[in-house]
Amino acid sequence: MAEFDLVVLGGGSGGYACALRSAQLGLSVVLIETDKLGGTCLHRGCIPTKALLHAGEIADNSRDAGRYGVNAQFLSMDMPAVNAYKDGVVSRLHKGLQGLVKSRNITYVQGYGRLVSPNTVEVNGEKYTGKNIVLATGSYARTLPGLDIDGKRIITSDHALTLDYVPKSVIVLGGGVIGCEFASVWKSFGADVTIVEALPHLVALEDESSSKHLERAFRKRGINFELGTRFQAALVTDESVKVTLENGKEFVADLLLVAVGRGPVSANLGYEEQGITMDRGYIIVDNKCRTNVPGIWAVGDLIPTLQLAHVGFGEGILVAEEIAGLNPRPINYDGVPRVTYSDPEVASVGLTTVQAKERGYDVVELNYDLAGNGKAQILGTSGSIKLVAQKNGPILGIHMVGARVGELLAEAQLIFNWEASAADVAPFIHAHPTLSEAMGEAHMALAGKPLHAHG
Ligand SMILES: Cc1cc2nc3c(=O)[nH]c(=O)nc-3n(C[C@H](O)[C@H](O)[C@H](O)COP(=O)(O)OP(=O)(O)OC[C@H]3O[C@@H](n4cnc5c(N)ncnc54)[C@H](O)[C@@H]3O)c2cc1C
């Protein structure tokens, strides 16, 4: 039996970040992974989807080239070549990560682990004991009752990432982040796309203004959507899939992508048997990611916090530092940046207007239209930056829509997390012409000294 300071079960964003930081702090670590180091994010999530979105952007640029005086023509997508590019990106990052884990002297075990006592994980008949156990087994793509994923006509994001053809038409069930990103990719690749969303808006967790901007932009791109209506049934035939909604409408397409959320991977892993408190499969933790069982911690998509890779990184680091006795500050989840990488992008940090009001703030808002920004005009993008602030107080939320606005989150998250007010930010000179100028202009306008803005 091998003994360690930490046994980490699951080598995705949460697990490997915890292992890397623990090793850096001088702790002995074993990292157990049944599939590939890097987990969902690297192999089936963040990285491959963003590669597809980039290929889509190039396709759209070639279609629009004439607008910029460039003679080019969009002919077609070569999906095997797109996949080779995407897989190349993933495989370079995978190699780099494997090298990193090795270089930190982390013991890496390939195999399927189960928690067999409060301090032991068993893999391939071997027992690994730790002063601490970190559970990081991640999440899987959910489906709905009556919807059988066959991997051909009815697929999840896992299948969508390996398609070697562009479907003529797709129905996307779920208008959240993953659904909107795939809708954007397939539209760019040339498919007819219809999104079905039960809630009244696309990306419904975002500020309503961002959802409305995205809906307008998607409509302009010819992406169809049905909002506020539920899925009823799907019928698969040899050539197509027919989807019926509760409002009686029917849609027929080559493919149905089910993007209705992700559930925790926690069944049959010994978690309940060891007395860990769980809720609908999620492991319940305190603000330092401790479970109710002393010495057992949980991070990433397995716990009911935002399902984002950088949240997993943050939680993994938090646990490593807590175990090492550094007493780190708990994570403020409001301050986590969020991006939907569709065209246009949707990016935010902090509270929506509704949330800010619910928490009792006296709220002021400012909308800065990207039409007034030179770089946005050059790029041919539209959108806005919306500030939510406490009256005469700090910025409470920043909500953006437009090309490349995800990159503006670096500044937005500093503003939010440092509790800056509009008057604090207004004097900072932003480089001209950049999209980041719009961030400066929005704060200048809210501070009562608009430059390139009305009012
Ligand atoms: C299509 C898609 C796009 C996404 N895009 C983004 C994005 O752009 N940005 C972003 O921040 N997030 C994105 N995400 C979310 C992100 O991928 C997850 O939040 C992140 O991967 C969670 O990390 P994790 O470590 O909790 O879990 P995972 O990454 O799921 O890792 C868990 C690991 O545990 C392993 N495991 C499970 N059970 C066992 C066992 N019994 N024994 C050993 N190993 C086991 C699994 O094989 C897996 O490798 C996306 C997700 C998807 C599906």
The ligand as a Tripos MOL2 file, in Angstrom:
@<TRIPOS>MOLECULE
LIG
   53    58     1     0     0
SMALL
NO_CHARGES

@<TRIPOS>ATOM
      1 C1        -18.3910   21.2370  -24.7810 C.3       1 LIG1
      2 C2        -17.8250   21.9030  -23.5540 C.ar      1 LIG1
      3 C3        -17.2170   23.1320  -23.6490 C.ar      1 LIG1
      4 C4        -16.6790   23.7310  -22.5230 C.ar      1 LIG1
      5 N1        -16.0690   24.9400  -22.6560 N.ar      1 LIG1
      6 C5        -15.5420   25.5510  -21.5700 C.ar      1 LIG1
      7 C6        -14.8620   26.7870  -21.6980 C.ar      1 LIG1
      8 O1        -14.7220   27.3270  -22.7930 O.2       1 LIG1
      9 N2        -14.3530   27.3460  -20.5900 N.ar      1 LIG1
     10 C7        -14.4900   26.7720  -19.3540 C.ar      1 LIG1
     11 O2        -14.0050   27.3350  -18.3670 O.2       1 LIG1
     12 N3        -15.1220   25.5870  -19.1930 N.ar      1 LIG1
     13 C8        -15.6520   24.9750  -20.2840 C.ar      1 LIG1
     14 N4        -16.2680   23.7410  -20.1400 N.ar      1 LIG1
     15 C9        -16.3950   23.1730  -18.7750 C.3       1 LIG1
     16 C10       -15.0980   22.4880  -18.3240 C.3       1 LIG1
     17 O3        -14.7070   21.5400  -19.2890 O.3       1 LIG1
     18 C11       -15.3140   21.8380  -16.9810 C.3       1 LIG1
     19 O4        -15.8090   22.7950  -16.0720 O.3       1 LIG1
     20 C12       -14.0280   21.2460  -16.4250 C.3       1 LIG1
     21 O5        -13.5030   20.2950  -17.2970 O.3       1 LIG1
     22 C13       -14.3010   20.6100  -15.0460 C.3       1 LIG1
     23 O6        -13.1260   20.0610  -14.5460 O.3       1 LIG1
     24 P1        -13.1680   18.8450  -13.5310 P.3       1 LIG1
     25 O7        -11.7480   18.5620  -13.1760 O.co2     1 LIG1
     26 O8        -14.1300   19.1030  -12.4610 O.co2     1 LIG1
     27 O9        -13.7910   17.6340  -14.3400 O.3       1 LIG1
     28 P2        -13.3340   16.8600  -15.7220 P.3       1 LIG1
     29 O10       -12.5870   17.8070  -16.5620 O.co2     1 LIG1
     30 O11       -14.5760   16.2640  -16.1900 O.co2     1 LIG1
     31 O12       -12.3060   15.8180  -15.1700 O.3       1 LIG1
     32 C14       -12.6690   14.7330  -14.3980 C.3       1 LIG1
     33 C15       -11.7170   13.6060  -14.7070 C.3       1 LIG1
     34 O13       -11.9370   12.5420  -13.7900 O.3       1 LIG1
     35 C16       -11.7730   11.3170  -14.4670 C.3       1 LIG1
     36 N5        -12.4890   10.2910  -13.7020 N.ar      1 LIG1
     37 C17       -13.8230   10.2020  -13.5000 C.ar      1 LIG1
     38 N6        -14.1000    9.1390  -12.7310 N.ar      1 LIG1
     39 C18       -12.9170    8.5500  -12.4430 C.ar      1 LIG1
     40 C19       -12.5300    7.4190  -11.6890 C.ar      1 LIG1
     41 N7        -13.4390    6.6740  -11.0560 N.pl3     1 LIG1
     42 N8        -11.2270    7.1030  -11.6100 N.ar      1 LIG1
     43 C20       -10.2770    7.8550  -12.2390 C.ar      1 LIG1
     44 N9        -10.5950    8.9290  -12.9670 N.ar      1 LIG1
     45 C21       -11.8890    9.2840  -13.0600 C.ar      1 LIG1
     46 C22       -12.3640   11.5760  -15.8390 C.3       1 LIG1
     47 O14       -11.8550   10.6600  -16.7890 O.3       1 LIG1
     48 C23       -11.9040   13.0030  -16.0980 C.3       1 LIG1
     49 O15       -10.7100   13.0510  -16.8120 O.3       1 LIG1
     50 C24       -16.7760   23.1020  -21.2580 C.ar      1 LIG1
     51 C25       -17.3770   21.8300  -21.1500 C.ar      1 LIG1
     52 C26       -17.8870   21.2410  -22.2840 C.ar      1 LIG1
     53 C27       -18.5270   19.8840  -22.1570 C.3       1 LIG1
@<TRIPOS>BOND
     1     1     2 1
     2     2     3 ar
     3     2    52 ar
     4     3     4 ar
     5     4     5 ar
     6     4    50 ar
     7     5     6 ar
     8     6     7 ar
     9     6    13 1
    10     7     8 2
    11     7     9 ar
    12     9    10 ar
    13    10    11 2
    14    10    12 ar
    15    12    13 ar
    16    13    14 ar
    17    14    15 1
    18    14    50 ar
    19    15    16 1
    20    16    17 1
    21    16    18 1
    22    18    19 1
    23    18    20 1
    24    20    21 1
    25    20    22 1
    26    22    23 1
    27    23    24 1
    28    24    25 2
    29    24    26 1
    30    24    27 1
    31    27    28 1
    32    28    29 2
    33    28    30 1
    34    28    31 1
    35    31    32 1
    36    32    33 1
    37    33    34 1
    38    33    48 1
    39    34    35 1
    40    35    36 1
    41    35    46 1
    42    36    37 ar
    43    36    45 ar
    44    37    38 ar
    45    38    39 ar
    46    39    40 ar
    47    39    45 ar
    48    40    41 1
    49    40    42 ar
    50    42    43 ar
    51    43    44 ar
    52    44    45 ar
    53    46    47 1
    54    46    48 1
    55    48    49 1
    56    50    51 ar
    57    51    52 ar
    58    52    53 1
@<TRIPOS>SUBSTRUCTURE
     1 LIG1         1 GROUP 0 **** ****
